[in-house]
Amino acid sequence: MNDIVGGQAFGTALQLEAGAIGRIEAVAGGGADIRLDRGMIELLSGDADPALAMAGEIGAMIRMTVAGRSVVAAIHELGSAGEMIAARIAFLGEGIADAAGRLTAFRRGVTRYPLPGTPVHAVSTPDMGAIFSAGDMAHVEIGTVHPTASTRAALLVDAMLGKHFALLGSTGTGKSTATALILHRICRMAPAGHIVMIDPHGEYEAAFAEVGASYGVSNLAMPYWLMNFEEHCEVLLTTTGAERQTDADILAKCLLAARQKNRAAETVARITVDSPIPYVLSDLTTIIQTEMGKLDKASNSAPYLRLKQKIDEIRSDPRYHFMFSGMLVGDSMKSFIKRIFRLPGEGKPISVIDVSGVPSEITSVVVSVLARCVFDYAIWARGQAQHPVLLVCEEAHRYVPSDRTANTGPVRRILERIAKEGRKYGVSLGLVTQRPSDLAEGVLSQCGTIIAMRLNNERDQAFVRAAMPEGARGFLDTIPALRNREAIICGEGVPIPIRVAFDDLDEDLRPASNDPVFSELWRRSGDEDALVEHVIGRWRNQGR
């Protein structure tokens, strides 16, 4: 830190105006080097105001007067300079000091920079209230600003949803509860909203029982014919390389013919292999059989036999009935869209899609169909009465991994497209993950608001640090030291970067994600025979 000491001797005391805790030494575009008076910092450490008591610490805010305005900055680096404390600060924004010296009309960004020698002052709790106030903008309150006990932390809903958001945190930090808290507050503010949540572990059904509808393998009833050609290939093709291309060509020809057989096709001017026109699986197998009968050599029939065998396998597998049941042949597209998008919501604006019971080999396809329906509906609804949709993806790194060799083709492409183009059409994306470094960097960079809880892995910390804006640097260093249910939030959804202690969420509104308490459960015994029998019954019946 010697490079930020300035030109004065180490032991020289600062000559400060009344109330100041230090002064500016050198100024750069995004921040400045300052010198703090150790005696003043120690004096304030016992103040009853917790904001003043943490003056001079990492993450603490300071203010200085420049051309009649109050410029606010955050401390992000500290060092020793003899009797003084050397520090680096990052500028956050500016406001106006009223006659009593209170901060008002705060806004992000700095128009006038302080000069070397400008005194710096500690920021009080009333100042924090002015800095973090959402004013008359639509917002939801989710907790309190650290270190105060009364300054409310608000998320600006339109800014956060308009440019996507990501919630990141290691397992056990309260990530699921924080997700539920934010969505509950949004549902309370917008009871006629439209939220679709992909729940990979079946933990959110209980949390949103009162304000949402839950769909799983027992009641999702997703029509298989909603899949586009790429998704059909993902489910039905089992080969690779040149053989896969041959199989795909045959499937495209036969699938188009099957769609054209439906009566609904008569009203459509131009049908493609991607058109969401219902068709009967038995029609598809019949067409494949007919095409195979036209072949000259029996040796060329292998691709047709592979397709037919795979279709028959899926039709007979009870695990796939939620999607490939014969009951799903009718044109149920309208009712499916209305159910999943909550149109109308009737006071229950969120759909929780529990994919924990979906066979793992087609989970990504199910998520792809849901995400694509959200996006395609928004595209074709342009010019009509808009119904913006928020799509929340838990365990997002499963679907858009940083490793492009992972087998997540269709779902990766649609989520990347939503991240890049969704806001133009009224589709917002919320990504929730415990491994941000495993998430595709291009997708995370599209998230305008980042909510970072404690991250234990250094690679994850570095990844988030690279994704966050410059002004959040003072807060980023505290990510490994965050307590459970605390987060650093920066970006469009907050006035300036902020450290938040989340509100408590009622027990019945929390997701079912509590970890088992080994020390307690391993002291219990009894009735194991009946329990094992019951579990085996559910296991064999694939029942939940």
HELIX and SHEET records of a PDB file:
HELIX    1   1 ASN A    2  ILE A    4  5                                   3    
HELIX    2   2 ARG A   38  LEU A   44  1                                   7    
HELIX    3   3 PRO A   50  ALA A   53  1                                   4    
HELIX    4   4 THR A  125  ILE A  131  1                                   7    
HELIX    5   5 VAL A  157  GLY A  162  1                                   6    
HELIX    6   6 LYS A  175  MET A  189  1                                  15    
HELIX    7   7 TYR A  224  LEU A  226  5                                   3    
HELIX    8   8 PHE A  229  LEU A  236  1                                   8    
HELIX    9   9 GLY A  241  GLN A  260  1                                  20    
HELIX   10  10 ARG A  263  THR A  267  5                                   5    
HELIX   11  11 LEU A  281  GLY A  293  1                                  13    
HELIX   12  12 ALA A  298  SER A  301  5                                   4    
HELIX   13  13 ALA A  302  SER A  316  1                                  15    
HELIX   14  14 PRO A  318  TYR A  320  5                                   3    
HELIX   15  15 HIS A  321  PHE A  324  1                                   4    
HELIX   16  16 GLY A  326  LEU A  328  5                                   3    
HELIX   17  17 MET A  333  PHE A  341  1                                   9    
HELIX   18  18 SER A  360  TRP A  380  1                                  21    
HELIX   19  19 ALA A  396  ARG A  398  5                                   3    
HELIX   20  20 GLY A  409  TYR A  425  1                                  17    
HELIX   21  21 PRO A  436  ASP A  438  5                                   3    
HELIX   22  22 GLU A  441  LEU A  444  1                                   4    
HELIX   23  23 GLU A  458  ALA A  467  1                                  10    
HELIX   24  24 GLU A  470  ALA A  472  5                                   3    
HELIX   25  25 ARG A  473  LEU A  476  1                                   4    
HELIX   26  26 ILE A  479  ALA A  481  5                                   3    
HELIX   27  27 GLU A  507  LEU A  509  5                                   3    
HELIX   28  28 PHE A  518  LEU A  521  1                                   4    
HELIX   29  29 GLU A  528  ARG A  540  1                                  13    
SHEET    1   A 7 LEU A 103  ARG A 108  0                                        
SHEET    2   A 7 MET A  84  ALA A  97 -1                                        
SHEET    3   A 7 GLY A  31  ASP A  37 -1                                        
SHEET    4   A 7 GLY A  22  VAL A  27 -1                                        
SHEET    5   A 7 PRO A 119  ALA A 122 -1                                        
SHEET    6   A 7 MET A  61  VAL A  66 -1                                        
SHEET    7   A 7 ARG A  69  ALA A  81 -1                                        
SHEET    1   B11 ARG A 152  LEU A 156  0                                        
SHEET    2   B11 HIS A 139  VAL A 145 -1                                        
SHEET    3   B11 ILE A 498  PHE A 502 -1                                        
SHEET    4   B11 GLU A 486  GLY A 491 -1                                        
SHEET    5   B11 THR A 449  ALA A 452 -1                                        
SHEET    6   B11 PHE A 165  LEU A 168  1                                        
SHEET    7   B11 VAL A 427  THR A 433  1                                        
SHEET    8   B11 VAL A 389  GLU A 394  1                                        
SHEET    9   B11 ILE A 195  ASP A 199  1                                        
SHEET   10   B11 ILE A 350  ASP A 354  1                                        
SHEET   11   B11 GLY A 212  TYR A 215  1                                        
END                                                                             
